Amino acid sequence: MNLFVSGGAGFIGSNLVNEILKYRKIKKIVIYDNFSSGKKWFLKKSKKIKIIKADLKDEKKLNSAIKKTDLVYHFAANPDIAAAVKNPDIDFVEGTILLRNVLEAMRKNKIKKIIFASGSGVYGDKKKKSLVEDKTITNPISTYGASKLYCENLIASYSNLVGIAGISFRFANVSGDNCTHGVCYDFVRKLFKNKNKINILGNGKQSKSYLHVSDVVSALIKAKNLKFSNHQVYNLSTRDFISVNEILTLALKAFKIKKIEKKYTGGSRGWRGDVPIVRINDNKFRKFGWYNKNSSKETIIKTIKFLITNKKNYRF
């Protein structure tokens, strides 16, 4: 099996590539990445890997690189959700358009399978209501969520028009090795700069599930062996949650900081478009035998440890 992984040098993409290399049936992996957030040090070295440094907006290079692919994993997108506050167009340009180009390249090269990284942001703010794929109304409150939802619908339309079958995963917050954004990254970066004072977005009471990237990868690998039929959507989460204040406590413990001045930006949201409380039901995908090995707390602890250990590589 030959794979094409857009954004393959980024956070989730690099973890998938490093793990899926172990499988004998995988003969070739084309990593297509512009390295805006991806890093070569994230990736293991292997003769199976071919790295193409290019942008998905370059349709000529994309059409050439994607040839003879059996399955596409699409991760390339704007990784910084909060960036849209200052630049609302970013998720359209670095999200929707990129997937459209990938689907067109697939159509032209007669590639029939894609697995897409969506997100729980498609649901919008439902407070503590359990989010269920086939029951909860989607109503995104950010351009990030809107882009992901449009991308899902784009895959569905290509499925009906040209026979491309897709699976979209609506992830909870993902954290772990090789992360480039998120609350853990933010806290660790800030604490390396100043151990006496820290700024916290929102009121610290934001509460969500945090999936370890290794658990996400296990789901992505399991998905490639499922029967692809039209377009299927699956939530993916842990069954617990953790607050920003609790995450800060774990970060301070890792840095062995007992006292620090905390300054909150205020409000229930970390930024405009942030969903402060997220509760995800992922029973639909768990029926295939998948389960998360790491709790939200374990995910946070492991992520903080990884970031501290790799201080030099991250240039904190």
C-alpha positions as CSV (number, residue, x, y, z in Angstrom):
1,M,0.0,0.0,0.0
2,N,1.3,3.5,-0.9
3,L,0.3,6.4,1.2
4,F,0.2,10.2,0.6
5,V,0.2,12.2,3.8
6,S,-0.4,15.9,3.4
7,G,1.1,17.8,6.4
8,G,3.1,14.7,7.1
9,A,5.9,16.5,8.9
10,G,3.4,18.3,11.3
11,F,2.1,17.2,14.6
12,I,-0.4,14.4,13.9
13,G,1.1,13.6,10.5
14,S,4.6,12.9,11.8
15,N,3.3,10.7,14.6
16,L,1.2,8.7,12.1
17,V,4.2,8.3,9.7
18,N,6.6,7.2,12.4
19,E,4.2,4.5,13.6
20,I,2.8,3.3,10.3
21,L,6.4,2.7,9.0
22,K,6.4,-0.5,11.1
23,Y,3.7,-2.1,8.9
24,R,5.1,-4.4,6.2
25,K,2.2,-3.8,3.9
26,I,3.1,-0.1,3.7
27,K,5.6,0.2,0.8
28,K,5.9,3.9,0.3
29,I,4.9,7.1,2.1
30,V,4.9,10.4,0.3
31,I,5.1,13.3,2.8
32,Y,3.9,16.5,1.3
33,D,4.5,19.5,3.5
34,N,5.5,23.1,3.2
35,F,7.1,23.0,6.7
36,S,5.3,26.1,8.0
37,S,4.8,24.3,11.3
38,G,6.2,20.8,10.5
39,K,9.8,19.8,11.4
40,K,12.2,17.3,9.9
41,W,13.3,16.3,13.4
42,F,9.8,15.1,14.1
43,L,10.3,12.3,11.5
44,K,12.1,9.0,11.7
45,K,14.5,8.2,8.8
46,S,13.3,5.5,6.4
47,K,13.7,4.4,2.8
48,K,10.0,4.1,2.6
49,I,9.6,7.9,3.1
50,K,9.8,10.4,0.3
51,I,9.6,14.0,1.5
52,I,8.3,16.7,-0.9
53,K,8.6,20.2,0.4
54,A,5.9,22.1,-1.4
55,D,2.6,23.9,-0.8
56,L,-0.8,22.2,-1.6
57,K,-1.7,25.4,-3.5
58,D,0.9,24.3,-6.1
59,E,-1.5,22.0,-8.1
60,K,1.1,21.0,-10.6
61,K,3.5,19.6,-8.0
62,L,0.6,18.1,-6.1
63,N,-0.8,16.2,-9.1
64,S,2.6,14.8,-9.8
65,A,3.4,13.8,-6.2
66,I,0.1,12.1,-5.5
67,K,0.3,9.6,-8.4
68,K,0.1,5.8,-7.6
69,T,-1.4,6.5,-4.2
70,D,-3.8,4.0,-2.5
71,L,-4.9,6.1,0.4
72,V,-4.6,9.8,1.3
73,Y,-4.3,11.1,4.9
74,H,-5.0,14.8,4.9
75,F,-3.7,16.9,7.9
76,A,-2.5,20.0,6.2
77,A,-4.3,23.1,7.5
78,N,-3.8,26.1,9.7
79,P,-2.7,24.6,13.0
80,D,-3.3,27.8,15.1
81,I,-7.0,28.0,15.8
82,A,-6.7,31.4,17.5
83,A,-5.0,33.0,14.5
84,A,-8.3,33.5,12.9
85,V,-9.2,36.3,15.4
86,K,-6.8,38.6,13.6
87,N,-7.0,36.9,10.2
88,P,-10.4,35.2,9.6
89,D,-9.5,34.3,6.0
90,I,-6.7,32.0,7.1
91,D,-8.9,28.9,7.6
92,F,-10.4,29.2,4.2
93,V,-7.0,29.8,2.4
94,E,-5.1,27.3,4.6
95,G,-7.9,24.8,5.1
96,T,-10.8,24.6,2.6
97,I,-8.8,25.4,-0.5
98,L,-6.1,22.9,0.4
99,L,-8.6,20.0,0.7
100,R,-10.3,21.1,-2.5
101,N,-6.9,20.8,-4.3
102,V,-6.2,17.4,-2.8
103,L,-9.7,16.1,-3.9
104,E,-9.2,17.4,-7.4
105,A,-5.7,15.7,-7.6
106,M,-7.3,12.5,-6.3
107,R,-10.1,12.7,-9.0
108,K,-7.6,13.3,-11.8
109,N,-5.4,10.4,-10.6
110,K,-8.4,8.1,-9.8
111,I,-7.5,7.7,-6.1
112,K,-10.6,6.6,-4.2
113,K,-9.8,6.8,-0.4
114,I,-9.1,9.7,2.0
115,I,-9.0,10.0,5.8
116,F,-9.5,13.6,6.9
117,A,-8.6,15.3,10.2
118,S,-11.7,17.3,11.2
119,G,-12.4,18.5,14.7
120,S,-15.1,19.0,17.3
121,G,-15.2,22.7,16.5
122,V,-17.8,21.8,13.8
123,Y,-20.4,21.5,16.5
124,G,-20.0,25.0,17.9
125,D,-20.8,25.8,21.6
126,K,-23.2,23.3,23.0
127,K,-22.2,23.8,26.7
128,K,-22.2,20.5,28.5
129,K,-24.4,18.7,26.0
130,S,-23.0,15.4,24.7
131,L,-21.9,15.7,21.1
132,V,-23.1,12.9,18.9
133,E,-22.2,12.6,15.2
134,D,-25.6,11.8,13.8
135,K,-27.8,13.8,16.3
136,T,-26.0,17.0,17.3
137,I,-26.6,20.0,15.0
138,T,-23.4,21.5,13.7
139,N,-23.1,25.2,14.2
140,P,-19.5,26.3,14.3
141,I,-18.6,29.6,16.0
142,S,-15.1,29.9,14.5
143,T,-13.8,30.0,10.9
144,Y,-11.7,27.0,11.9
145,G,-14.8,24.9,12.7
146,A,-16.6,26.3,9.7
147,S,-13.7,25.3,7.4
148,K,-13.6,21.8,8.9
149,L,-17.4,21.4,8.4
150,Y,-17.2,22.6,4.8
151,C,-14.3,20.2,4.1
152,E,-16.4,17.3,5.4
153,N,-19.2,18.3,3.1
154,L,-16.8,18.7,0.2
155,I,-15.6,15.1,0.7
156,A,-19.2,14.0,0.8
157,S,-20.0,15.8,-2.4
158,Y,-16.9,14.3,-4.2
159,S,-18.0,10.9,-2.9
160,N,-21.4,11.3,-4.6
161,L,-20.0,12.9,-7.8
162,V,-16.9,10.9,-8.5
163,G,-16.8,8.0,-6.1
164,I,-14.2,9.1,-3.7
165,A,-14.8,7.5,-0.3
166,G,-13.8,9.3,2.9
167,I,-13.6,9.1,6.6
168,S,-13.6,12.3,8.7
169,F,-12.5,12.2,12.3
170,R,-13.9,14.9,14.7
171,F,-11.1,15.0,17.2
172,A,-11.2,16.3,20.8
173,N,-8.1,18.4,21.7
174,V,-5.0,16.5,20.6
175,S,-1.8,16.7,22.5
176,G,1.5,14.8,22.8
177,D,4.9,14.4,21.1
178,N,5.7,16.9,18.4
179,C,2.8,19.3,19.2
180,T,3.3,22.8,17.9
181,H,0.4,24.6,19.5
182,G,-2.1,24.3,22.3
183,V,-2.3,25.0,26.1
184,C,0.6,22.7,27.1
185,Y,2.8,24.3,24.4
186,D,1.7,27.7,25.5
187,F,2.3,27.2,29.2
188,V,5.7,25.5,28.8
189,R,6.9,28.2,26.4
190,K,5.8,30.9,28.9
191,L,7.4,29.2,31.9
192,F,10.7,28.9,30.3
193,K,10.7,32.6,29.7
194,N,9.3,33.7,33.1
195,K,8.9,31.5,36.2
196,N,7.5,34.3,38.3
197,K,4.4,35.4,36.3
198,I,2.1,33.8,33.8
199,N,-0.8,34.9,31.6
200,I,-3.7,32.6,31.2
201,L,-6.3,32.9,28.4
202,G,-9.9,33.1,29.7
203,N,-10.8,32.3,33.3
204,G,-9.0,29.0,33.5
205,K,-12.2,27.1,33.9
206,Q,-12.3,25.9,30.3
207,S,-12.9,22.1,30.4
208,K,-12.2,19.7,27.6
209,S,-11.0,16.2,26.8
210,Y,-7.3,15.8,25.7
211,L,-6.4,12.9,23.4
212,H,-2.8,11.7,23.3
213,V,-1.6,11.7,19.8
214,S,-0.6,8.1,20.0
215,D,-4.2,7.2,20.6
216,V,-5.2,9.3,17.6
217,V,-2.7,7.4,15.5
218,S,-4.0,4.1,16.6
219,A,-7.5,5.2,15.4
220,L,-6.1,6.5,12.1
221,I,-4.3,3.2,11.4
222,K,-7.4,1.2,12.4
223,A,-9.5,3.3,10.0
224,K,-7.4,2.4,7.0
225,N,-8.7,-1.1,7.3
226,L,-12.3,-0.3,7.5
227,K,-14.8,-0.6,4.7
228,F,-14.8,2.7,2.9
229,S,-18.4,3.6,1.9
230,N,-19.3,7.1,0.7
231,H,-18.4,9.5,3.6
232,Q,-18.4,8.5,7.2
233,V,-17.9,10.8,10.2
234,Y,-16.5,9.7,13.6
235,N,-15.9,11.5,16.9
236,L,-12.8,10.7,18.8
237,S,-12.2,11.6,22.4
238,T,-11.3,10.4,25.9
239,R,-14.2,9.8,28.4
240,D,-12.8,12.3,30.9
241,F,-11.8,16.0,30.8
242,I,-9.5,18.5,32.5
243,S,-9.6,22.2,33.1
244,V,-7.0,24.8,32.0
245,N,-6.4,25.6,35.7
246,E,-5.7,21.9,36.4
247,I,-3.3,21.8,33.4
248,L,-1.4,24.8,34.8
249,T,-1.1,23.1,38.1
250,L,0.5,20.1,36.3
251,A,2.9,22.4,34.4
252,L,4.0,24.2,37.5
253,K,4.6,20.8,39.2
254,A,6.8,19.7,36.3
255,F,8.8,23.0,36.6
256,K,8.9,22.6,40.4
257,I,7.4,26.0,40.8
258,K,5.5,26.5,44.0
259,K,4.5,30.1,43.8
260,I,3.7,32.2,40.7
261,E,1.6,35.3,39.9
262,K,-1.3,34.4,37.7
263,K,-3.0,36.9,35.4
264,Y,-6.2,35.9,33.6
265,T,-7.4,37.6,30.4
266,G,-10.9,37.0,31.7
267,G,-14.2,35.7,30.2
268,S,-15.2,32.1,29.7
269,R,-13.4,31.8,26.4
270,G,-9.7,31.7,25.7
271,W,-10.3,33.8,22.6
272,R,-13.2,34.7,20.3
273,G,-14.4,31.4,18.7
274,D,-13.0,29.2,21.5
275,V,-15.5,26.6,22.8
276,P,-14.9,26.6,26.6
277,I,-16.8,23.4,27.5
278,V,-16.6,20.3,25.2
279,R,-18.2,16.9,25.9
280,I,-17.8,14.4,23.1
281,N,-19.6,11.0,22.7
282,D,-17.4,8.7,20.5
283,N,-19.3,5.4,21.0
284,K,-19.7,5.1,17.2
285,F,-16.0,4.5,16.6
286,R,-15.3,2.6,19.8
287,K,-17.6,-0.2,18.3
288,F,-14.6,-1.1,16.1
289,G,-12.6,-2.0,19.1
290,W,-10.6,1.3,19.5
291,Y,-10.1,2.8,23.0
292,N,-7.8,5.5,24.4
293,K,-4.9,4.2,26.5
294,N,-4.2,7.6,28.0
295,S,-6.6,9.7,30.1
296,S,-6.7,13.5,29.6
297,K,-4.5,14.0,32.7
298,E,-2.0,11.4,31.5
299,T,-1.9,13.1,28.1
300,I,-1.1,16.4,29.6
301,I,1.6,15.1,31.9
302,K,3.3,13.3,28.9
303,T,3.0,16.3,26.7
304,I,4.6,18.7,29.2
305,K,7.4,16.2,29.8
306,F,8.1,15.9,26.1
307,L,8.2,19.6,25.6
308,I,10.6,20.2,28.5
309,T,12.8,17.3,27.4
310,N,13.0,18.8,23.8
311,K,13.6,22.4,24.9
312,K,16.5,22.8,22.5
313,N,14.7,21.4,19.5
314,Y,11.8,23.7,20.1
315,R,14.1,26.6,20.8
316,F,12.2,27.7,23.9
